[in-house]
Amino acid sequence: MSIFRCIDQRFETGEIFIKWDEAPDEEWLLLIYIKDNSPEKGIIIEDKSNPEKNFSYEFKTNEIFKASDLMVDSLTHLISRKRAKKD
Protein backbone atom coordinates (compact mmCIF):
# COMPACT_ATOMS: atom_id res chain seq x y z
CA MET A 1 0.00 0.00 0.00
CA SER A 2 1.39 3.36 -0.97
CA ILE A 3 1.34 6.59 1.01
CA PHE A 4 -1.12 9.46 0.66
CA ARG A 5 0.01 12.63 -1.06
CA CYS A 6 -1.53 16.03 -0.31
CA ILE A 7 -1.39 18.38 -3.29
CA ASP A 8 -1.88 22.04 -2.40
CA GLN A 9 -2.97 24.04 -5.42
CA ARG A 10 -4.72 26.83 -3.53
CA PHE A 11 -2.91 29.53 -5.45
CA GLU A 12 -3.20 27.89 -8.88
CA THR A 13 -6.74 26.43 -8.84
CA GLY A 14 -8.09 27.11 -5.35
CA GLU A 15 -8.05 23.38 -4.51
CA ILE A 16 -6.32 20.97 -2.19
CA PHE A 17 -6.58 17.27 -2.83
CA ILE A 18 -5.40 14.01 -1.32
CA LYS A 19 -4.54 11.04 -3.50
CA TRP A 20 -2.48 7.88 -3.50
CA ASP A 21 1.15 8.80 -4.17
CA GLU A 22 1.41 6.82 -7.41
CA ALA A 23 -2.01 7.85 -8.77
CA PRO A 24 -2.36 10.66 -11.31
CA ASP A 25 -3.67 13.95 -9.95
CA GLU A 26 -7.05 13.37 -11.61
CA GLU A 27 -7.61 10.28 -9.42
CA TRP A 28 -7.89 12.12 -6.11
CA LEU A 29 -9.56 10.66 -3.04
CA LEU A 30 -10.54 13.90 -1.29
CA LEU A 31 -10.92 17.31 -2.88
CA ILE A 32 -11.21 20.42 -0.70
CA TYR A 33 -12.13 23.89 -1.96
CA ILE A 34 -13.90 27.09 -0.90
CA LYS A 35 -17.49 27.33 -2.12
CA ASP A 36 -17.82 29.88 -4.93
CA ASN A 37 -14.35 31.21 -4.00
CA SER A 38 -15.97 33.01 -1.06
CA PRO A 39 -14.84 31.97 2.43
CA GLU A 40 -18.10 33.29 3.86
CA LYS A 41 -20.00 30.65 1.89
CA GLY A 42 -18.07 27.72 3.38
CA ILE A 43 -15.89 24.79 2.46
CA ILE A 44 -16.73 21.89 0.15
CA ILE A 45 -15.18 18.44 0.54
CA GLU A 46 -15.73 15.91 -2.22
CA ASP A 47 -15.02 12.37 -1.08
CA LYS A 48 -14.24 9.55 -3.54
CA SER A 49 -12.39 7.39 -1.00
CA ASN A 50 -15.13 4.75 -1.22
CA PRO A 51 -15.51 3.56 -4.83
CA GLU A 52 -19.10 2.44 -4.11
CA LYS A 53 -20.23 5.84 -2.81
CA ASN A 54 -19.08 9.33 -3.70
CA PHE A 55 -20.08 12.12 -1.35
CA SER A 56 -19.96 15.89 -1.28
CA TYR A 57 -20.05 17.68 2.06
CA GLU A 58 -20.46 21.36 2.83
CA PHE A 59 -19.12 22.97 5.99
CA LYS A 60 -19.22 26.46 7.40
CA THR A 61 -15.80 27.99 8.00
CA ASN A 62 -16.23 27.60 11.78
CA GLU A 63 -16.75 23.82 11.34
CA ILE A 64 -13.16 23.12 10.33
CA PHE A 65 -12.67 20.49 13.05
CA LYS A 66 -15.82 18.67 11.95
CA ALA A 67 -14.47 18.70 8.38
CA SER A 68 -11.10 17.43 9.57
CA ASP A 69 -12.74 14.56 11.46
CA LEU A 70 -14.70 13.59 8.36
CA MET A 71 -11.56 13.47 6.21
CA VAL A 72 -9.64 11.41 8.76
CA ASP A 73 -12.55 8.98 9.10
CA SER A 74 -12.86 8.59 5.32
CA LEU A 75 -9.18 7.84 4.85
CA THR A 76 -9.09 5.51 7.87
CA HIS A 77 -12.00 3.51 6.42
CA LEU A 78 -10.21 3.38 3.07
CA ILE A 79 -7.09 1.95 4.69
CA SER A 80 -9.20 -0.60 6.60
CA ARG A 81 -10.87 -1.77 3.38
CA LYS A 82 -7.48 -2.09 1.64
CA ARG A 83 -6.06 -4.13 4.51
CA ALA A 84 -9.16 -6.37 4.64
CA LYS A 85 -8.71 -7.18 0.93
CA LYS A 86 -5.13 -8.30 1.60
CA ASP A 87 -6.23 -10.88 4.18
Residue pairs with C-beta under 8 A, 6 or more apart in sequence:
1 79
1 82
1 83
2 20
2 21
2 22
3 20
3 21
4 18
4 19
4 20
4 21
4 29
4 75
5 18
5 19
5 20
5 21
6 16
6 17
6 18
7 16
7 17
7 18
7 19
7 25
7 28
8 16
9 15
9 16
9 17
10 16
14 33
14 34
14 37
15 31
15 32
15 33
16 31
16 32
16 33
17 25
17 28
17 29
17 30
17 31
17 32
18 28
18 29
18 30
18 71
18 75
19 25
19 27
19 28
19 29
20 27
20 29
28 48
29 47
29 48
29 49
29 74
29 75
29 78
30 45
30 46
30 47
30 48
30 49
30 71
30 74
30 75
31 45
31 46
31 48
32 43
32 44
32 45
32 67
32 71
33 43
33 44
34 41
34 42
34 43
34 44
35 41
35 42
35 43
35 44
35 58
39 61
40 61
42 58
42 59
42 60
42 61
43 58
43 59
43 60
43 61
43 63
43 64
43 67
44 56
44 57
44 58
44 59
45 56
45 57
45 59
45 67
45 70
45 71
46 54
46 55
46 56
46 57
47 54
47 55
47 56
47 57
47 70
47 71
47 74
48 54
49 74
49 75
49 77
49 78
50 74
50 77
50 78
50 81
57 67
57 70
59 66
59 67
